[in-house]
Amino acid sequence: MRLSRSFLPTLKENPAEAQITSHRLMLRAGMIRQTAAGIYAWLPTGLRVLRHIANIVRHEQDAVGAQELLMPTMQSADLWKRSGRYDAYGPEMLRIRDRHERDMLFGPTNEEMITDLFGQAVKSYKELPQVLYQIQWKFRDEVRPRFGVMRGREFYMKDAYSFDLDHASAVDTYRRMMLAYLRTFQRLGVRAIPMRADTGPIGGELSHEFLILAPTGESGVFFDSALEDQDWLGENVDLNDRASLEKFFTGMTSFYAATDEMHDADAWAKVPAERQREGRGIEVGHIFNFGRKYTRSMDIAVSGPDGAPLYPEMGSYGIGVSRLVAAIIEASHDDNGIIWPASVAPFRAAIINLKNGDAQCDAICEKLYAAAPDDLLYDDRAERAGAKFADADLLGHPWQLIVGPRGAKDGKVEVKNRRTGERTEETVDAALALIAKIRA
Ligand code: 5CA
């Protein structure tokens, strides 16, 4: 992308309406704009990050055998009347009446719709287990939408739903999903700590929340720092073996982790003092096993081994994809702007031409840019160097490839690492190799 032609409305000043860093930086970096209270348009740079996150989420869901589908945002109230949640859900549900006076709603979540779809298609226990997911917009009419996309009214969520024959098999599914989540967050370049959670209105007994540490988080958290040191991508788990899943899960849950709601002072006291971590966290994911709550209330059964009707055990598994964009920024920024983990950065690197129109500078920049034009941001504007550096730091590209007349004479590019601030002088070929390496 050539910056001179991009729709990238950055702001120099801090917008008055933003109270937390991520909201401020997302507005300043031209990623989002508010269009109504708690409702945001995703501008090109913001959308790139949202897509990168969604793709990593998708990849790890597929890896544990979940299948993607896409359900509509608009739902019929009849579905929710069947489960009894239409009245129970309260004012957070946006209710709409169509021209035929039919009650509709903008989905806040999809348990009812997926259970109905499942019931129409699956008739025999032999077709279980099934895990289905979508990445789709949700609407919750929050009383106090705030902090930008962190707590929006319209937000992007990955929601998965599982159907199993019995409780033991539902627990296996839950554990596979747990592993998928840990791997997803690790690939996103953040640490999200799983904590035992209250099941709330969704119901059920087995539930974990995933929290990213940040001072602006809404929950207090207590955890054993050993959880931050695990390499979940390297963890060898046989997804088809119950004993292997159990070993992984008991190992993981043996480390203390709880939000203030579930905190247990006695268990906490047993964690070695040097490993005790206390702080605040942002909830970026939540997984639940709720047994037969919806299959029973909506009367969705398959025929069991003996021919008798059998109500599948269910779970649901959410990731706040749009909230993650803000949460990653809360966890990874400095005074100058965002510091993107390479896996989700809008661009692999920025190319900064310090002297547009200089034949050598232009030639090197064009050569670098040609290596990945869709994935590099080439600052070819007729701006001062200082303004270009400030924008590159604000936007948070993991690398800056700086081309000035002095270096260009010798065919050299200055390479700056945004996170460490380290600068090295490289040949054009070395810079090209770096471009190839990032997110390859
Ligand atoms: N049906 C279940 C899981 S599929 C469910 O809805 N779970 S949830 O209510 O916990 O939402 C899942 C995730 O969506 C949360 O962990 C959070 O990261 C995100 N989320 C929830 N409400 C909002 C909101 N108002 N703005 C942004 N993200 C939100």
Boltz pocket constraint, residues with backbone or C-beta under 6 A from the ligand:
constraints:
  - pocket:
      binder: B
      contacts: [[A, 108], [A, 109], [A, 110], [A, 111], [A, 140], [A, 142], [A, 149], [A, 150], [A, 151], [A, 152], [A, 153], [A, 154], [A, 155], [A, 156], [A, 157], [A, 158], [A, 159], [A, 160], [A, 202], [A, 283], [A, 284], [A, 285], [A, 286], [A, 316], [A, 317], [A, 318], [A, 319], [A, 320], [A, 321], [A, 322], [A, 323]]
      max_distance: 6.0
